[in-house]
Amino acid sequence: MPNFSFRRAKDVRRFAAVLVTLAVALGLSACGGSSPAGNGDKPMVLTTFTVLADIARNVAGDKLQVESITKAGAEIHGYEPTPGDIRKAAQADLILDNGLNLEAWFDQFVEDLDVPHAVVSEGVDVMEIGEDSYQGKPNPHAWMSPDNVQIYANNMAKAFARLAPEHASEFEANAKSYNTQLQTVKDEMVSKLAVLPEAHRALVTCEGAFSYLARDAGLKEVYIWAVNAEQQATPQQIARAIGFVKDNQVPAVFCESTVSDAPMQQVVGATGAKFGGVLYVDSLSEADGPVPTYLDLIRHDAKTITEALTGGAQ
């Protein structure tokens, strides 16, 4: 996972004045007759990143147009909005963001736009970052949980119903259908992990981005670093991970797609644990990539974790 946005507070402040000025100007321009952002008569919903956009499309069906500000594979935490992003936001009918300190770059100007806004993580049982300088701050990766995304989907259905009340029953039905698929992913993951001895019930990753997924799966979360830092992993952090894996004979360890797995490979070399594979967190892939939808992402991660930890046992 890239650096948290609050790590870049100075950069955010530097851009804030420009962003607000542009937002107001573009908002006034939109009111003056610029073309609507949506296609035809469909209201346009704008999300801050691709994972939210995909979830939203499942809930919206064909009744709304849904777009993401950031593109597939983009860094989310320290993203710097462009004038085009701000223009799109000013013309949207609804903006969705994750909240939990994920998109401080967006908070700087969204409140100055005359556009309805919904935080989709509202109602989630928030977990905190456990150590380092971010200790006690909310872990923003709440979407890395089939349970939580059911809350996201329900929140979206309610926000969409306010936007297009004539389709409220369809949004509710879409969310219910989507949540059934999410529940199946979780149930299968929990069932397959049930064969693990207690000591092996651990999800060891490069970064602490999987707290919510580990909670869903009934696994202890262990990581090399709590939040991706600008410097390399310290010897002490790697040694701590090595000690845990050795002491508990953890069969496999993992790393997310957005960082180098070199520190985790040191853990593998020192313990004999298997490198279980790459996990996805912050962004979907392009359509022809490994995780083009959120369901693909969470299914991939659940399958990778369960197969590596259980050795494929059913």
N, C-alpha and C positions, 0 to 999 in steps of 0.2 A: 504494500500500500504506500502511495506517495505521502509526503509530509502533510500533516494536518494544516488546515487553512489558518488557524490561529498562530501557527509558527511563522506565518508571513504577514503579521499584523501591520508592519511598516509598509509593505507593498500595498496592502489593501487600503490603508489610509492615503497613500500616495495617489491611488487611482480613484478614490471615493469622490472627490470633488468633480473630477472630469465625468465620471459615470453618472452622477446625479444630474449634472448640467445637461448631458446628452439625453438622459432619460426624460427629463422634463421637456426638452425641446422636441424630441421625437414624439412624445406623448401628445403635445400640442399639435404637431404635424399630423398625427393620426386623426385627431379630432377634426382637423381641417379638411378631411376628405381623402386621405390616403387609402389605398385598397386594403380590404380586410385581410387578415392573416390566414383565415380559414379558406377551404375550397368550397365554392358555392355557398349554401346556407348553413354549412356545418360550423358550429362554434369551434374555436381553436384552443386546445389545451397545451400548455408549454410546461415541460418538466426540466429539472436541472441536469439529469443524466440519463443514460440509455436504459438502465435497469428500471427506473421509474416509468419511463415512456412505454416500455414493453408491458409492464403490469397494467398501466393505464389503458393501453389499447385492448387488452383482454376484457377489461371492465366496460369500456366505452362501446365496444363492438363497432358498428358502422355509423353510429350516431354522432360521433365527434371526430375531429381531426386532432391527432396527438403528435407532438414533435418534441425532440430533446434539444436543449441548448448545446450540450457537448456531444461529440461524435463518438462512435465506437472506438475504444482503446484510449480515450483521452484521460488525462490526469484530472481527477475531480477536485481534490482537496485544495489545491493552489491555483485553480483555473482562473484566468483573467478574461473577463467578458470583453467582447469586441463591440464596436458601434452597431454592427449588424445584429448581434445578440440583443442589445438593448432595444433596437428598433422592433425586433420580433416580440420582445417582452411587452413593449408598449402597446402592441396591436393584439396581444392575446386576449382571450375571453376569460381564462383561468390559468393561474400558475400553481404548480405543485412542486414542493421541495421536501426533502427528507427531514430537515431539522437536525437537532442534536449536535449543533456546531459544525455540521458537515460543509455547509455552503455559505460561510461568512462573506465570501466574495459576492454572493447574490443578495445577501441581506442589506448591503450598502445602498442599493438603489430600489429594491422592490417596493419598499414602503412609500416611495415617492411616486409610484405609478398608480393610476386609477384603474387597477385590475384586481379582481378577487383573487385571494391567495389562500391555499390550504397546506398545512403541514401534515404529511401522510403518516408520520410516525406517532401521532397523537394517540395516547392510550396504551402504548407499548410499555411493558415492564422493563425499564431502562437499566442496563448494566453499566458500571463505571470502569474506567481504566484503572488498573490496579497498582501501577508503580510509575516511576520516573517523574519528570516535571509535570506530566499530565494526570497524575494520580487524582482520582475523585471527579474528573470530568467525564461526561457521558461518552460511552463508546458509541460512535455514530453508525456502526455497521449493523443496524437492526434488521435490515433486509436480508441478512445472512441467516434467516430463520424461517422455515415454512410456517411456523406459528405466527410470527410477527407479520409476515406478508399477507396473511389472512386479515389482519387488522388493517394493513395498508389498503387492501382491496375494498374492504367495507368503508373505510374513510373516503376513498375515491368515489365509490358509488353514491355516497351521501353528497359529496361536493358536486358530482355530475348532475345529481337530481336537482340541486339548487340552480345549476346552470341551464339545464334542459328538463324541466319538471314533467313534460309530456312523455319522457322516456324513462322516468324513475323506476318503473317496474322492470324494465329491461336491464338497466344498470344493476339493480339488485339481483336479478336472476343470473346475470353474467358473473358477478362477484361470487355468488354461491357456487356456480359451476367451477370457476377457477379455484376456489378454496377447497373443493373436493379433490382436485388434482394435487394441490399442495399437501393436503392431509395424507394422501396416499404416499407421497415422497417421504414424509416424516415417518409414517408407520412402517414402511418397508425398511428404512434406515435403522430405526430402533429395533425392529425384529431381527435383522441380520447381525447387529452388534451384540445381541443378547448372549451370544456364545462366548464372548470374551471374558476371561478371568478379570476380577476386579482391578488388579494391578495394571493390566494392559488397557484399561479403559481410559485412554488418554489421547488427546489430539495435540500433537507436537508440531508447531508451525514456525515459520520464520518470524512472523509478527502476530500480535494479539488482535487479529481482525476477525477471529472466529468464535468469539465468546458466546454469541447467541446460538450459533449452530451447535457448538459443544453442549450448551445447555439443553437444546432440543434433543440431542442424541444421547444424553446421559454420560458425557465424557468429561474428564478433567482437562481443562485447557492449560497447555504449557507452550511457551514461546521463547524465542531468543531475545527479541526486544518487544516492548509493549507498543511502541509507536515507531514507525520507520524514521530513523534519524539521518541527519546529513552525513554523519561519519559512519565508518564500517562498524559492524558488530564488535563489541569489546571481547577480549579473551575471557573475562569473567562471565559474560553472558553466555558465551559458547560453552564454557566449562560447566556452568549451571545446567544447561540443557543436556550435556553429555552425562552428567551425574544422574539426572532424573531418568534418562533413557536406560542407563546401565542398571540403576537400582530397581527399576520396575520392569526390566526386560521388555520394553515397548518394542513391538515388532516392526513398526514403520513410522516414518516422519515425513513431513510435507513442507512445501513452500508455495507462496502465491505467485501468480504469473507476472506481477508488476515489479518484482525485485530479483536480485541475483540469488541463486540458491547456493552460492559458494560457502557461506557460513554453515548452512545445514549439511552440506556435503562433508564438512569437517566432523560434524556430529555422527554422520553415517560411518566415516572412516574410523572413528574412535570407539564406536559401540557395536558395529556389525548390524545395526538396524538397517532395514531396507528403505531406500528413498521411495516413498509411496506414490509420488507424482505431484503434478502441478494443480493447484486449486485456484479458482477464479473468484474475484470479489467485487471490484469496483466498476467494471464495465463489461458490457456484452462485446462479442466479436462481430465482425462483418457477417453478412448473411451466409457466406460460404465457410465461416470459421467454426470452431468447436462449440461455441456457446452463443448462438445468435438470439436466443430468447432467455428470459429469466428462468423458466422451467428447465431449459437445457442446462443453464448454469448450476442450479441447485441439484438437479439430477446428476450432473457430472461430478460435482463435489461429493455428494452423498455416495455415489458408486465408487469413486476413487478411494474415499476414506474407508468404506466398509470392506472393499476387496483387499486393500493393503493390510488393514489391521487383522482381518480374519483369515487371510490367506485364501480367500475365495470360498470359505466354508459356508454352507447354507444352514 
